[in-house]
Amino acid sequence: MIDHNTILSFGHYKKGKPFTGSLRGMRYRIVKESAADEDDTDKFRVDTWPEPLCYEATDKEKIQVQYFAFNPDGYNDIIAYLNDKYAEYKKE
C-alpha cells in the first residue's frame, strides 16, 4: 500500500524534482508541473505504467497520466489515486 512515507513529503515536490517508485507490477512517477501562464496554477503530474521498464524506456502509449492540484489536498488525492491504480494493475 502507498502512503505518505512511500511518496516522500509534500515539501520535496516544491523543488520540482520527480520522484519515481513501484509497487508489485506498477511503476509511478510524481512531479510538479509549473503553471504555463498567469491564469494557470502549479499542479502535480502523476504517471503510472506497468513494470518492468523505467519511465524513460517505457513506450509512452503505456503510460497513463493524471493531474492533481499542487497543494496538500492534491497530495493526499495522489495517494488515493495510486492505491486505486495499484488495485487495477493487481487484477491484470
N, CA, C and O atoms as a CHARMM CRD file, in Angstrom:
* protein
*
  368
    1    1 MET  N      0.83500  -1.18300   0.00000 PROA 1      0.00000
    2    1 MET  CA     0.00000   0.00000   0.00000 PROA 1      0.00000
    3    1 MET  C      0.88200   1.24900   0.00000 PROA 1      0.00000
    4    1 MET  O      1.92700   1.29000   0.64900 PROA 1      0.00000
    5    2 ILE  N      0.44800   2.24300  -0.72500 PROA 2      0.00000
    6    2 ILE  CA     1.18300   3.50200  -0.82300 PROA 2      0.00000
    7    2 ILE  C      0.61800   4.47100   0.21100 PROA 2      0.00000
    8    2 ILE  O     -0.59600   4.61200   0.35800 PROA 2      0.00000
    9    3 ASP  N      1.53500   5.14000   0.92800 PROA 3      0.00000
   10    3 ASP  CA     1.11300   6.11100   1.93400 PROA 3      0.00000
   11    3 ASP  C      2.06000   7.31300   1.90800 PROA 3      0.00000
   12    3 ASP  O      2.91300   7.41500   1.02700 PROA 3      0.00000
   13    4 HSD  N      1.91100   8.21300   2.86800 PROA 4      0.00000
   14    4 HSD  CA     2.72800   9.42800   2.90800 PROA 4      0.00000
   15    4 HSD  C      4.22300   9.12900   2.99400 PROA 4      0.00000
   16    4 HSD  O      5.03400   9.87800   2.44900 PROA 4      0.00000
   17    5 ASN  N      4.58700   8.06600   3.65900 PROA 5      0.00000
   18    5 ASN  CA     6.00400   7.70700   3.78800 PROA 5      0.00000
   19    5 ASN  C      6.56700   7.14400   2.48900 PROA 5      0.00000
   20    5 ASN  O      7.77300   7.21000   2.25500 PROA 5      0.00000
   21    6 THR  N      5.71500   6.59900   1.65700 PROA 6      0.00000
   22    6 THR  CA     6.15400   5.97000   0.41100 PROA 6      0.00000
   23    6 THR  C      6.52300   6.99800  -0.65300 PROA 6      0.00000
   24    6 THR  O      7.49600   6.81000  -1.38300 PROA 6      0.00000
   25    7 ILE  N      5.75500   8.08100  -0.74500 PROA 7      0.00000
   26    7 ILE  CA     5.94100   9.02800  -1.85900 PROA 7      0.00000
   27    7 ILE  C      6.66900  10.31000  -1.46300 PROA 7      0.00000
   28    7 ILE  O      6.63100  11.28500  -2.21300 PROA 7      0.00000
   29    8 LEU  N      7.30800  10.33400  -0.34200 PROA 8      0.00000
   30    8 LEU  CA     8.02600  11.49900   0.18100 PROA 8      0.00000
   31    8 LEU  C      7.04800  12.59500   0.59900 PROA 8      0.00000
   32    8 LEU  O      5.85100  12.51500   0.32200 PROA 8      0.00000
   33    9 SER  N      7.56700  13.59800   1.25800 PROA 9      0.00000
   34    9 SER  CA     6.71300  14.66700   1.78500 PROA 9      0.00000
   35    9 SER  C      6.32400  15.65900   0.69100 PROA 9      0.00000
   36    9 SER  O      6.96200  15.73800  -0.35900 PROA 9      0.00000
   37   10 PHE  N      5.27400  16.40200   0.96400 PROA 10     0.00000
   38   10 PHE  CA     4.80800  17.43400   0.04000 PROA 10     0.00000
   39   10 PHE  C      5.93600  18.42400  -0.27800 PROA 10     0.00000
   40   10 PHE  O      6.07900  18.86100  -1.42000 PROA 10     0.00000
   41   11 GLY  N      6.72700  18.77100   0.72700 PROA 11     0.00000
   42   11 GLY  CA     7.81400  19.72800   0.55600 PROA 11     0.00000
   43   11 GLY  C      8.84300  19.29900  -0.48500 PROA 11     0.00000
   44   11 GLY  O      9.44300  20.14700  -1.14500 PROA 11     0.00000
   45   12 HSD  N      9.05300  18.00400  -0.63800 PROA 12     0.00000
   46   12 HSD  CA    10.01500  17.50100  -1.63200 PROA 12     0.00000
   47   12 HSD  C      9.64700  17.98400  -3.03700 PROA 12     0.00000
   48   12 HSD  O     10.52600  18.34600  -3.81900 PROA 12     0.00000
   49   13 TYR  N      8.37200  17.98900  -3.35200 PROA 13     0.00000
   50   13 TYR  CA     7.92600  18.30200  -4.71400 PROA 13     0.00000
   51   13 TYR  C      8.00700  19.78400  -5.03700 PROA 13     0.00000
   52   13 TYR  O      7.97900  20.15600  -6.21000 PROA 13     0.00000
   53   14 LYS  N      8.10600  20.63200  -4.03300 PROA 14     0.00000
   54   14 LYS  CA     8.23500  22.06900  -4.27500 PROA 14     0.00000
   55   14 LYS  C      9.50100  22.38800  -5.05600 PROA 14     0.00000
   56   14 LYS  O      9.57100  23.41500  -5.73200 PROA 14     0.00000
   57   15 LYS  N     10.50200  21.51700  -4.96800 PROA 15     0.00000
   58   15 LYS  CA    11.76200  21.71600  -5.67900 PROA 15     0.00000
   59   15 LYS  C     11.65000  21.38300  -7.16400 PROA 15     0.00000
   60   15 LYS  O     12.53800  21.73100  -7.94300 PROA 15     0.00000
   61   16 GLY  N     10.56900  20.71300  -7.56400 PROA 16     0.00000
   62   16 GLY  CA    10.35700  20.39500  -8.96800 PROA 16     0.00000
   63   16 GLY  C     11.06400  19.14300  -9.45100 PROA 16     0.00000
   64   16 GLY  O     11.09800  18.87400 -10.65200 PROA 16     0.00000
   65   17 LYS  N     11.62300  18.38200  -8.53900 PROA 17     0.00000
   66   17 LYS  CA    12.32100  17.15500  -8.93900 PROA 17     0.00000
   67   17 LYS  C     11.34500  15.98300  -8.92200 PROA 17     0.00000
   68   17 LYS  O     10.55600  15.85100  -7.98700 PROA 17     0.00000
   69   18 PRO  N     11.38800  15.13100  -9.94700 PROA 18     0.00000
   70   18 PRO  CA    10.47000  13.99200  -9.98400 PROA 18     0.00000
   71   18 PRO  C     10.84900  12.92500  -8.95600 PROA 18     0.00000
   72   18 PRO  O     12.00400  12.80300  -8.55000 PROA 18     0.00000
   73   19 PHE  N      9.85400  12.17300  -8.56000 PROA 19     0.00000
   74   19 PHE  CA    10.04700  11.02400  -7.68200 PROA 19     0.00000
   75   19 PHE  C      9.43100   9.82400  -8.37400 PROA 19     0.00000
   76   19 PHE  O      8.29900   9.89400  -8.85400 PROA 19     0.00000
   77   20 THR  N     10.16500   8.72900  -8.43000 PROA 20     0.00000
   78   20 THR  CA     9.63600   7.50900  -9.02700 PROA 20     0.00000
   79   20 THR  C      9.62100   6.39800  -7.99500 PROA 20     0.00000
   80   20 THR  O     10.43900   6.36000  -7.07600 PROA 20     0.00000
   81   21 GLY  N      8.67500   5.50100  -8.17100 PROA 21     0.00000
   82   21 GLY  CA     8.56200   4.36000  -7.27300 PROA 21     0.00000
   83   21 GLY  C      7.84600   3.22900  -7.97300 PROA 21     0.00000
   84   21 GLY  O      7.43300   3.34900  -9.12700 PROA 21     0.00000
   85   22 SER  N      7.70600   2.13200  -7.25700 PROA 22     0.00000
   86   22 SER  CA     6.99700   0.98500  -7.81800 PROA 22     0.00000
   87   22 SER  C      6.34100   0.19300  -6.70200 PROA 22     0.00000
   88   22 SER  O      6.72800   0.27700  -5.53600 PROA 22     0.00000
   89   23 LEU  N      5.34000  -0.57600  -7.09200 PROA 23     0.00000
   90   23 LEU  CA     4.64600  -1.44800  -6.16000 PROA 23     0.00000
   91   23 LEU  C      4.14800  -2.65900  -6.91000 PROA 23     0.00000
   92   23 LEU  O      3.14300  -2.58000  -7.61600 PROA 23     0.00000
   93   24 ARG  N      4.82100  -3.76000  -6.77300 PROA 24     0.00000
   94   24 ARG  CA     4.40300  -5.06900  -7.29100 PROA 24     0.00000
   95   24 ARG  C      3.70600  -5.04100  -8.64800 PROA 24     0.00000
   96   24 ARG  O      2.53900  -5.41800  -8.76100 PROA 24     0.00000
   97   25 GLY  N      4.40700  -4.60400  -9.65200 PROA 25     0.00000
   98   25 GLY  CA     3.87900  -4.61700 -11.01600 PROA 25     0.00000
   99   25 GLY  C      3.51100  -3.26500 -11.57500 PROA 25     0.00000
  100   25 GLY  O      3.32000  -3.12300 -12.78300 PROA 25     0.00000
  101   26 MET  N      3.40700  -2.26400 -10.71200 PROA 26     0.00000
  102   26 MET  CA     3.06400  -0.91500 -11.16300 PROA 26     0.00000
  103   26 MET  C      4.21200   0.03500 -10.83500 PROA 26     0.00000
  104   26 MET  O      4.75800   0.01400  -9.73200 PROA 26     0.00000
  105   27 ARG  N      4.55800   0.84900 -11.79200 PROA 27     0.00000
  106   27 ARG  CA     5.54400   1.90800 -11.55400 PROA 27     0.00000
  107   27 ARG  C      4.82000   3.23800 -11.62500 PROA 27     0.00000
  108   27 ARG  O      3.77900   3.36200 -12.27100 PROA 27     0.00000
  109   28 TYR  N      5.38800   4.23900 -10.94600 PROA 28     0.00000
  110   28 TYR  CA     4.78000   5.55900 -10.95400 PROA 28     0.00000
  111   28 TYR  C      5.83700   6.63900 -10.84300 PROA 28     0.00000
  112   28 TYR  O      6.94600   6.40900 -10.36000 PROA 28     0.00000
  113   29 ARG  N      5.46100   7.83000 -11.30500 PROA 29     0.00000
  114   29 ARG  CA     6.34300   8.99700 -11.28700 PROA 29     0.00000
  115   29 ARG  C      5.50100  10.19800 -10.89900 PROA 29     0.00000
  116   29 ARG  O      4.42900  10.41800 -11.46400 PROA 29     0.00000
  117   30 ILE  N      5.97700  10.97300  -9.94100 PROA 30     0.00000
  118   30 ILE  CA     5.27000  12.16300  -9.47300 PROA 30     0.00000
  119   30 ILE  C      6.19600  13.36100  -9.64200 PROA 30     0.00000
  120   30 ILE  O      7.36200  13.31400  -9.24900 PROA 30     0.00000
  121   31 VAL  N      5.67200  14.43100 -10.22900 PROA 31     0.00000
  122   31 VAL  CA     6.48200  15.62300 -10.41900 PROA 31     0.00000
  123   31 VAL  C      5.57700  16.85900 -10.40400 PROA 31     0.00000
  124   31 VAL  O      4.40900  16.79000 -10.78400 PROA 31     0.00000
  125   32 LYS  N      6.12800  17.97200  -9.96500 PROA 32     0.00000
  126   32 LYS  CA     5.41600  19.25100 -10.01100 PROA 32     0.00000
  127   32 LYS  C      5.56400  19.82700 -11.41500 PROA 32     0.00000
  128   32 LYS  O      6.66300  19.87000 -11.96900 PROA 32     0.00000
  129   33 GLU  N      4.45500  20.26300 -11.97500 PROA 33     0.00000
  130   33 GLU  CA     4.49100  20.99100 -13.24200 PROA 33     0.00000
  131   33 GLU  C      4.11600  22.42800 -12.94500 PROA 33     0.00000
  132   33 GLU  O      3.05300  22.70500 -12.38900 PROA 33     0.00000
  133   34 SER  N      4.99400  23.33500 -13.31900 PROA 34     0.00000
  134   34 SER  CA     4.75300  24.75400 -13.06700 PROA 34     0.00000
  135   34 SER  C      3.67100  25.28300 -13.99200 PROA 34     0.00000
  136   34 SER  O      3.45400  24.76000 -15.08500 PROA 34     0.00000
  137   35 ALA  N      3.00500  26.31600 -13.54000 PROA 35     0.00000
  138   35 ALA  CA     1.94500  26.94400 -14.32400 PROA 35     0.00000
  139   35 ALA  C      2.47600  27.39200 -15.67400 PROA 35     0.00000
  140   35 ALA  O      3.58100  27.92600 -15.77300 PROA 35     0.00000
  141   36 ALA  N      1.68200  27.17100 -16.71100 PROA 36     0.00000
  142   36 ALA  CA     2.08000  27.54200 -18.06400 PROA 36     0.00000
  143   36 ALA  C      1.95500  29.04600 -18.29800 PROA 36     0.00000
  144   36 ALA  O      2.71100  29.62100 -19.08100 PROA 36     0.00000
  145   37 ASP  N      1.00600  29.67600 -17.62100 PROA 37     0.00000
  146   37 ASP  CA     0.82200  31.11800 -17.76100 PROA 37     0.00000
  147   37 ASP  C      0.22400  31.67500 -16.46800 PROA 37     0.00000
  148   37 ASP  O      0.01900  30.93900 -15.50200 PROA 37     0.00000
  149   38 GLU  N     -0.05000  32.97100 -16.45800 PROA 38     0.00000
  150   38 GLU  CA    -0.54800  33.63300 -15.25200 PROA 38     0.00000
  151   38 GLU  C     -1.90400  33.11100 -14.79200 PROA 38     0.00000
  152   38 GLU  O     -2.19500  33.12400 -13.59600 PROA 38     0.00000
  153   39 ASP  N     -2.72900  32.65500 -15.71500 PROA 39     0.00000
  154   39 ASP  CA    -4.06600  32.18100 -15.37900 PROA 39     0.00000
  155   39 ASP  C     -4.08000  30.73500 -14.91900 PROA 39     0.00000
  156   39 ASP  O     -5.11200  30.24400 -14.46300 PROA 39     0.00000
  157   40 ASP  N     -2.97200  30.05800 -15.02700 PROA 40     0.00000
  158   40 ASP  CA    -2.86500  28.65000 -14.66200 PROA 40     0.00000
  159   40 ASP  C     -2.27200  28.52400 -13.25700 PROA 40     0.00000
  160   40 ASP  O     -1.79400  29.50800 -12.69200 PROA 40     0.00000
  161   41 THR  N     -2.30400  27.33200 -12.70600 PROA 41     0.00000
  162   41 THR  CA    -1.71400  27.07700 -11.39300 PROA 41     0.00000
  163   41 THR  C     -0.76300  25.89100 -11.49200 PROA 41     0.00000
  164   41 THR  O     -0.85600  25.08100 -12.41500 PROA 41     0.00000
  165   42 ASP  N      0.14500  25.80000 -10.53700 PROA 42     0.00000
  166   42 ASP  CA     1.02200  24.63800 -10.47300 PROA 42     0.00000
  167   42 ASP  C      0.16500  23.40300 -10.21500 PROA 42     0.00000
  168   42 ASP  O     -0.91000  23.48800  -9.62200 PROA 42     0.00000
  169   43 LYS  N      0.65800  22.26000 -10.67000 PROA 43     0.00000
  170   43 LYS  CA    -0.06800  21.01200 -10.45100 PROA 43     0.00000
  171   43 LYS  C      0.89900  19.85200 -10.32700 PROA 43     0.00000
  172   43 LYS  O      2.05500  19.93900 -10.74300 PROA 43     0.00000
  173   44 PHE  N      0.41800  18.77900  -9.75800 PROA 44     0.00000
  174   44 PHE  CA     1.14700  17.52100  -9.74000 PROA 44     0.00000
  175   44 PHE  C      0.81800  16.77600 -11.02100 PROA 44     0.00000
  176   44 PHE  O     -0.33300  16.75300 -11.45900 PROA 44     0.00000
  177   45 ARG  N      1.82500  16.17200 -11.61600 PROA 45     0.00000
  178   45 ARG  CA     1.60400  15.23900 -12.72000 PROA 45     0.00000
  179   45 ARG  C      1.98900  13.86500 -12.18800 PROA 45     0.00000
  180   45 ARG  O      3.08200  13.68200 -11.65000 PROA 45     0.00000
  181   46 VAL  N      1.08800  12.90700 -12.34100 PROA 46     0.00000
  182   46 VAL  CA     1.33800  11.54400 -11.88000 PROA 46     0.00000
  183   46 VAL  C      1.22300  10.61700 -13.07700 PROA 46     0.00000
  184   46 VAL  O      0.18000  10.55500 -13.72900 PROA 46     0.00000
  185   47 ASP  N      2.30000   9.89700 -13.36300 PROA 47     0.00000
  186   47 ASP  CA     2.32900   8.91800 -14.44500 PROA 47     0.00000
  187   47 ASP  C      2.35700   7.52600 -13.83000 PROA 47     0.00000
  188   47 ASP  O      3.06900   7.29100 -12.85300 PROA 47     0.00000
  189   48 THR  N      1.58700   6.60500 -14.39300 PROA 48     0.00000
  190   48 THR  CA     1.64000   5.20300 -13.97400 PROA 48     0.00000
  191   48 THR  C      1.81700   4.33600 -15.20600 PROA 48     0.00000
  192   48 THR  O      1.33800   4.67000 -16.28900 PROA 48     0.00000
  193   49 TRP  N      2.51200   3.21600 -15.03200 PROA 49     0.00000
  194   49 TRP  CA     2.73700   2.29000 -16.13100 PROA 49     0.00000
  195   49 TRP  C      3.11100   0.92400 -15.55900 PROA 49     0.00000
  196   49 TRP  O      3.50900   0.82400 -14.39800 PROA 49     0.00000
  197   50 PRO  N      2.98500  -0.13200 -16.37500 PROA 50     0.00000
  198   50 PRO  CA     3.33400  -1.47500 -15.90000 PROA 50     0.00000
  199   50 PRO  C      4.84500  -1.68800 -15.85800 PROA 50     0.00000
  200   50 PRO  O      5.58500  -1.16200 -16.68900 PROA 50     0.00000
  201   51 GLU  N      5.28500  -2.46800 -14.87800 PROA 51     0.00000
  202   51 GLU  CA     6.70100  -2.84500 -14.82600 PROA 51     0.00000
  203   51 GLU  C      7.01200  -3.70700 -16.03900 PROA 51     0.00000
  204   51 GLU  O      6.07200  -4.21300 -16.65100 PROA 51     0.00000
  205   52 PRO  N      8.24400  -3.90400 -16.42200 PROA 52     0.00000
  206   52 PRO  CA     9.45000  -3.77400 -15.63000 PROA 52     0.00000
  207   52 PRO  C     10.29100  -2.54700 -15.97800 PROA 52     0.00000
  208   52 PRO  O     11.23900  -2.24100 -15.25400 PROA 52     0.00000
  209   53 LEU  N      9.97900  -1.84400 -17.05100 PROA 53     0.00000
  210   53 LEU  CA    10.88600  -0.79900 -17.53400 PROA 53     0.00000
  211   53 LEU  C     10.74900   0.51200 -16.76100 PROA 53     0.00000
  212   53 LEU  O      9.71500   0.78900 -16.15300 PROA 53     0.00000
  213   54 CYS  N     11.81100   1.30800 -16.79900 PROA 54     0.00000
  214   54 CYS  CA    11.79000   2.63800 -16.19100 PROA 54     0.00000
  215   54 CYS  C     10.96500   3.58200 -17.06400 PROA 54     0.00000
  216   54 CYS  O     10.57800   3.23000 -18.17900 PROA 54     0.00000
  217   55 TYR  N     10.70300   4.76500 -16.55500 PROA 55     0.00000
  218   55 TYR  CA     9.88200   5.76300 -17.24700 PROA 55     0.00000
  219   55 TYR  C     10.43000   6.06400 -18.64300 PROA 55     0.00000
  220   55 TYR  O      9.68400   6.04700 -19.62100 PROA 55     0.00000
  221   56 GLU  N     11.72200   6.33800 -18.73300 PROA 56     0.00000
  222   56 GLU  CA    12.32700   6.73300 -20.00000 PROA 56     0.00000
  223   56 GLU  C     12.29700   5.62000 -21.04400 PROA 56     0.00000
  224   56 GLU  O     12.24200   5.89800 -22.24200 PROA 56     0.00000
  225   57 ALA  N     12.33100   4.36700 -20.60300 PROA 57     0.00000
  226   57 ALA  CA    12.38700   3.24600 -21.54100 PROA 57     0.00000
  227   57 ALA  C     11.01500   2.66400 -21.87500 PROA 57     0.00000
  228   57 ALA  O     10.91300   1.78700 -22.73300 PROA 57     0.00000
  229   58 THR  N      9.97800   3.12900 -21.22400 PROA 58     0.00000
  230   58 THR  CA     8.63100   2.60400 -21.44600 PROA 58     0.00000
  231   58 THR  C      7.98100   3.29300 -22.63900 PROA 58     0.00000
  232   58 THR  O      8.11000   4.50500 -22.81500 PROA 58     0.00000
  233   59 ASP  N      7.28400   2.51000 -23.45400 PROA 59     0.00000
  234   59 ASP  CA     6.52700   3.04600 -24.57800 PROA 59     0.00000
  235   59 ASP  C      5.51000   4.04400 -24.02500 PROA 59     0.00000
  236   59 ASP  O      4.71300   3.68900 -23.15600 PROA 59     0.00000
  237   60 LYS  N      5.52600   5.26700 -24.50600 PROA 60     0.00000
  238   60 LYS  CA     4.67700   6.34000 -23.97600 PROA 60     0.00000
  239   60 LYS  C      3.18900   6.01900 -24.06400 PROA 60     0.00000
  240   60 LYS  O      2.39300   6.58700 -23.31600 PROA 60     0.00000
  241   61 GLU  N      2.80000   5.11800 -24.96300 PROA 61     0.00000
  242   61 GLU  CA     1.39500   4.71000 -25.06800 PROA 61     0.00000
  243   61 GLU  C      0.95500   3.89300 -23.85600 PROA 61     0.00000
  244   61 GLU  O     -0.24300   3.78900 -23.59400 PROA 61     0.00000
  245   62 LYS  N      1.88400   3.31900 -23.12200 PROA 62     0.00000
  246   62 LYS  CA     1.56100   2.51600 -21.94100 PROA 62     0.00000
  247   62 LYS  C      1.48600   3.35100 -20.66400 PROA 62     0.00000
  248   62 LYS  O      1.07100   2.85400 -19.61700 PROA 62     0.00000
  249   63 ILE  N      1.88600   4.61300 -20.75400 PROA 63     0.00000
  250   63 ILE  CA     1.90600   5.47500 -19.57200 PROA 63     0.00000
  251   63 ILE  C      0.58700   6.22800 -19.46700 PROA 63     0.00000
  252   63 ILE  O      0.15500   6.88600 -20.41300 PROA 63     0.00000
  253   64 GLN  N     -0.04700   6.12000 -18.29700 PROA 64     0.00000
  254   64 GLN  CA    -1.28200   6.85200 -18.02600 PROA 64     0.00000
  255   64 GLN  C     -0.93500   8.08000 -17.19000 PROA 64     0.00000
  256   64 GLN  O     -0.14200   7.99500 -16.25200 PROA 64     0.00000
  257   65 VAL  N     -1.53000   9.21800 -17.53200 PROA 65     0.00000
  258   65 VAL  CA    -1.21700  10.48400 -16.87900 PROA 65     0.00000
  259   65 VAL  C     -2.45500  11.02700 -16.17300 PROA 65     0.00000
  260   65 VAL  O     -3.56600  10.97700 -16.70100 PROA 65     0.00000
  261   66 GLN  N     -2.23500  11.54200 -14.97400 PROA 66     0.00000
  262   66 GLN  CA    -3.31300  12.17800 -14.20600 PROA 66     0.00000
  263   66 GLN  C     -2.74300  13.43300 -13.54700 PROA 66     0.00000
  264   66 GLN  O     -1.57900  13.44200 -13.14500 PROA 66     0.00000
  265   67 TYR  N     -3.53900  14.48400 -13.43300 PROA 67     0.00000
  266   67 TYR  CA    -3.10600  15.73200 -12.81000 PROA 67     0.00000
  267   67 TYR  C     -3.89200  15.99300 -11.53300 PROA 67     0.00000
  268   67 TYR  O     -5.06800  15.64600 -11.42000 PROA 67     0.00000
  269   68 PHE  N     -3.21200  16.61300 -10.57800 PROA 68     0.00000
  270   68 PHE  CA    -3.81200  16.96200  -9.29600 PROA 68     0.00000
  271   68 PHE  C     -3.37600  18.36800  -8.91000 PROA 68     0.00000
  272   68 PHE  O     -2.31700  18.83700  -9.32800 PROA 68     0.00000
  273   69 ALA  N     -4.19700  19.03400  -8.11300 PROA 69     0.00000
  274   69 ALA  CA    -3.84200  20.36100  -7.62200 PROA 69     0.00000
  275   69 ALA  C     -2.54700  20.27900  -6.82200 PROA 69     0.00000
  276   69 ALA  O     -2.32800  19.33000  -6.07000 PROA 69     0.00000
  277   70 PHE  N     -1.69900  21.27800  -6.99400 PROA 70     0.00000
  278   70 PHE  CA    -0.43800  21.29400  -6.25500 PROA 70     0.00000
  279   70 PHE  C     -0.66900  21.96700  -4.90600 PROA 70     0.00000
  280   70 PHE  O     -0.34100  23.13700  -4.70400 PROA 70     0.00000
  281   71 ASN  N     -1.23800  21.19600  -4.00100 PROA 71     0.00000
  282   71 ASN  CA    -1.49000  21.63100  -2.64000 PROA 71     0.00000
  283   71 ASN  C     -1.61500  20.38100  -1.76900 PROA 71     0.00000
  284   71 ASN  O     -1.62000  19.27300  -2.30500 PROA 71     0.00000
  285   72 PRO  N     -1.71500  20.52000  -0.45500 PROA 72     0.00000
  286   72 PRO  CA    -1.80300  19.33000   0.41000 PROA 72     0.00000
  287   72 PRO  C     -2.98200  18.41900   0.08300 PROA 72     0.00000
  288   72 PRO  O     -2.86300  17.20000   0.20500 PROA 72     0.00000
  289   73 ASP  N     -4.11500  18.98300  -0.32900 PROA 73     0.00000
  290   73 ASP  CA    -5.24700  18.13700  -0.70100 PROA 73     0.00000
  291   73 ASP  C     -4.92600  17.31600  -1.94800 PROA 73     0.00000
  292   73 ASP  O     -5.25000  16.13000  -2.01700 PROA 73     0.00000
  293   74 GLY  N     -4.28900  17.95000  -2.93400 PROA 74     0.00000
  294   74 GLY  CA    -3.88300  17.23100  -4.13200 PROA 74     0.00000
  295   74 GLY  C     -2.88700  16.12500  -3.81000 PROA 74     0.00000
  296   74 GLY  O     -2.94400  15.03700  -4.38200 PROA 74     0.00000
  297   75 TYR  N     -1.98100  16.41400  -2.89400 PROA 75     0.00000
  298   75 TYR  CA    -1.00100  15.42500  -2.44600 PROA 75     0.00000
  299   75 TYR  C     -1.71400  14.20300  -1.85300 PROA 75     0.00000
  300   75 TYR  O     -1.35000  13.06600  -2.15100 PROA 75     0.00000
  301   76 ASN  N     -2.72500  14.43900  -1.01700 PROA 76     0.00000
  302   76 ASN  CA    -3.49900  13.33200  -0.44300 PROA 76     0.00000
  303   76 ASN  C     -4.28400  12.59300  -1.51900 PROA 76     0.00000
  304   76 ASN  O     -4.43700  11.37400  -1.44800 PROA 76     0.00000
  305   77 ASP  N     -4.77900  13.31800  -2.50900 PROA 77     0.00000
  306   77 ASP  CA    -5.50300  12.68200  -3.61900 PROA 77     0.00000
  307   77 ASP  C     -4.59400  11.74700  -4.40400 PROA 77     0.00000
  308   77 ASP  O     -5.05000  10.71700  -4.90000 PROA 77     0.00000
  309   78 ILE  N     -3.32500  12.09000  -4.52400 PROA 78     0.00000
  310   78 ILE  CA    -2.36800  11.23700  -5.22900 PROA 78     0.00000
  311   78 ILE  C     -2.26700   9.87800  -4.55500 PROA 78     0.00000
  312   78 ILE  O     -2.23600   8.84800  -5.23000 PROA 78     0.00000
  313   79 ILE  N     -2.21500   9.86800  -3.24600 PROA 79     0.00000
  314   79 ILE  CA    -2.09900   8.60600  -2.51400 PROA 79     0.00000
  315   79 ILE  C     -3.30400   7.71500  -2.79900 PROA 79     0.00000
  316   79 ILE  O     -3.14700   6.52600  -3.07700 PROA 79     0.00000
  317   80 ALA  N     -4.50300   8.28500  -2.73200 PROA 80     0.00000
  318   80 ALA  CA    -5.71200   7.51200  -3.02400 PROA 80     0.00000
  319   80 ALA  C     -5.69600   7.02000  -4.47300 PROA 80     0.00000
  320   80 ALA  O     -6.03000   5.86800  -4.74900 PROA 80     0.00000
  321   81 TYR  N     -5.30700   7.89900  -5.38900 PROA 81     0.00000
  322   81 TYR  CA    -5.25800   7.53400  -6.80800 PROA 81     0.00000
  323   81 TYR  C     -4.29300   6.37900  -7.05700 PROA 81     0.00000
  324   81 TYR  O     -4.63600   5.41500  -7.74200 PROA 81     0.00000
  325   82 LEU  N     -3.09000   6.47800  -6.50100 PROA 82     0.00000
  326   82 LEU  CA    -2.09800   5.42300  -6.72400 PROA 82     0.00000
  327   82 LEU  C     -2.55800   4.09800  -6.14300 PROA 82     0.00000
  328   82 LEU  O     -2.30800   3.05200  -6.74100 PROA 82     0.00000
  329   83 ASN  N     -3.21000   4.11100  -5.01400 PROA 83     0.00000
  330   83 ASN  CA    -3.72000   2.86100  -4.44900 PROA 83     0.00000
  331   83 ASN  C     -4.83800   2.27900  -5.30600 PROA 83     0.00000
  332   83 ASN  O     -4.93300   1.06000  -5.44900 PROA 83     0.00000
  333   84 ASP  N     -5.68200   3.12800  -5.87700 PROA 84     0.00000
  334   84 ASP  CA    -6.72000   2.65900  -6.80300 PROA 84     0.00000
  335   84 ASP  C     -6.09300   2.07800  -8.06500 PROA 84     0.00000
  336   84 ASP  O     -6.51600   1.02400  -8.54100 PROA 84     0.00000
  337   85 LYS  N     -5.08500   2.76300  -8.61000 PROA 85     0.00000
  338   85 LYS  CA    -4.40100   2.26300  -9.81800 PROA 85     0.00000
  339   85 LYS  C     -3.72300   0.92700  -9.53300 PROA 85     0.00000
  340   85 LYS  O     -3.74200   0.02100 -10.36600 PROA 85     0.00000
  341   86 TYR  N     -3.12300   0.81200  -8.34900 PROA 86     0.00000
  342   86 TYR  CA    -2.48600  -0.45200  -7.99100 PROA 86     0.00000
  343   86 TYR  C     -3.51000  -1.58900  -7.98600 PROA 86     0.00000
  344   86 TYR  O     -3.20800  -2.68800  -8.45000 PROA 86     0.00000
  345   87 ALA  N     -4.69600  -1.34400  -7.47700 PROA 87     0.00000
  346   87 ALA  CA    -5.73500  -2.35400  -7.46800 PROA 87     0.00000
  347   87 ALA  C     -6.06400  -2.79500  -8.90100 PROA 87     0.00000
  348   87 ALA  O     -6.31400  -3.97500  -9.14700 PROA 87     0.00000
  349   88 GLU  N     -6.06200  -1.84500  -9.84100 PROA 88     0.00000
  350   88 GLU  CA    -6.29900  -2.18400 -11.25100 PROA 88     0.00000
  351   88 GLU  C     -5.16400  -3.04000 -11.79700 PROA 88     0.00000
  352   88 GLU  O     -5.42100  -4.04400 -12.46200 PROA 88     0.00000
  353   89 TYR  N     -3.90600  -2.66400 -11.53000 PROA 89     0.00000
  354   89 TYR  CA    -2.77200  -3.43600 -12.01700 PROA 89     0.00000
  355   89 TYR  C     -2.76100  -4.84000 -11.40600 PROA 89     0.00000
  356   89 TYR  O     -2.38200  -5.80700 -12.06600 PROA 89     0.00000
  357   90 LYS  N     -3.17000  -4.94200 -10.17300 PROA 90     0.00000
  358   90 LYS  CA    -3.17900  -6.21900  -9.46400 PROA 90     0.00000
  359   90 LYS  C     -4.14700  -7.19600 -10.12000 PROA 90     0.00000
  360   90 LYS  O     -3.90300  -8.40200 -10.13200 PROA 90     0.00000
  361   91 LYS  N     -5.25400  -6.67200 -10.66800 PROA 91     0.00000
  362   91 LYS  CA    -6.24600  -7.51100 -11.33100 PROA 91     0.00000
  363   91 LYS  C     -5.74500  -8.06800 -12.65900 PROA 91     0.00000
  364   91 LYS  O     -6.18300  -9.12900 -13.10400 PROA 91     0.00000
  365   92 GLU  N     -4.81800  -7.33700 -13.29000 PROA 92     0.00000
  366   92 GLU  CA    -4.33300  -7.73100 -14.62900 PROA 92     0.00000
  367   92 GLU  C     -3.38400  -8.88400 -14.55900 PROA 92     0.00000
  368   92 GLU  O     -2.88700  -9.33700 -15.59000 PROA 92     0.00000
